[in-house]
Amino acid sequence: MEFKVVMFTMGAAFLLAVIMGPLFIPILRRLKFGQQIRTDGPQGHLKKAGTPTMGGTIIMLAMALAVLRFADKTTDTIILLIASLGYGLVGFLDDYIKILFKRSLGLTAKQKLLGQLLVSLIVCVLLYQSGHSTDVRIPVIGVDVPLGWLYFPFVAFLMLGTSNAVNFTDGLDGLLAGTSAVAFGAYSIIAMNNTQPEVAIFSAAAVGAVLGFLVFNAHPAKVFMGDTGSLGLGGGLAAIAILTKQEVLLAIIGGVFVMEVLSVIIQVVSFKTRGKRVFKMSPIHHHFELSGWSEWRVVITFWTAGLLLAGLGLYINEVL
């Protein structure tokens, strides 16, 4: 029965996103909620300027409606919705400021960090009140490390790191939608194996919502998700990893996101210390673009890498 509910949720979220797309995209276009493109990025992206953004509202709404319809209103459900919608709200404000002032930067780094930390704090309080385990399992060796009160700063770090890593991945048509669908799908399987129906349902709703959004976001994209979608998906993914007690495994299942954020860190550190860039441009998907790969080739390659890493993560979770 649980598997049927999970699949129904995925299907419902997908249909909701597909239905919302033709309704929201013209509204975003009429409101002139167009994407501001970085002038220092790949020149081929300049033609995307003005493409409606903030499409992440479609993902967040479709996912939340499906979850509220099919999941029981437990603490897990509340945590997941607060994590995803809370981070999505921070992203929404960031997107709105970009559009309002017609610039490629929205909230300041401090403002965005403060908003993310506030949502993380609410999640930590709910975890503490629910008696959530403060042990962290190390994959492969199967050792549980008791962190005690340090677990909650770890949760905040994980949510911040994941949301920003996912945000960096959102740079090409369909790239984040596809890779996030794979990661959420893997965690849906883990949650079902753990007999955590609410987490499985939420994960499935996220899969359905991003795949429905992909109908409009695949190259050439008719709409971008913006920070509304990328931060919301990152916050939700981190919360799933926390509730399934597979926090460390997220580094493998979400390996593409880790690679993206590491490329940014390496680029910044190298330039500041050596005055040289390691990559032609970061995040790393732009490096491949500037190396002559087509946008679609980069996306398909990264989707494949995400699928392989998710499979490796599931194997580690089941066998090792």
QUIRAPE-V743090 format. One record per helix or strand of 2 or more residues. SS is the DSSP state (H for helix, E for strand). FROM is the first residue (numbers start at 1). TO is the last residue. Records with the same first field share a line. If there is no record, write none. Layout:
SS = FROM-TO + FROM-TO
This chain:
H = 2-30 + 43-48 + 56-70 + 75-101 + 109-129 + 150-169 + 175-193 + 197-217 + 226-243 + 250-253 + 255-274 + 284-290 + 295-319
E = 135-138 + 143-146
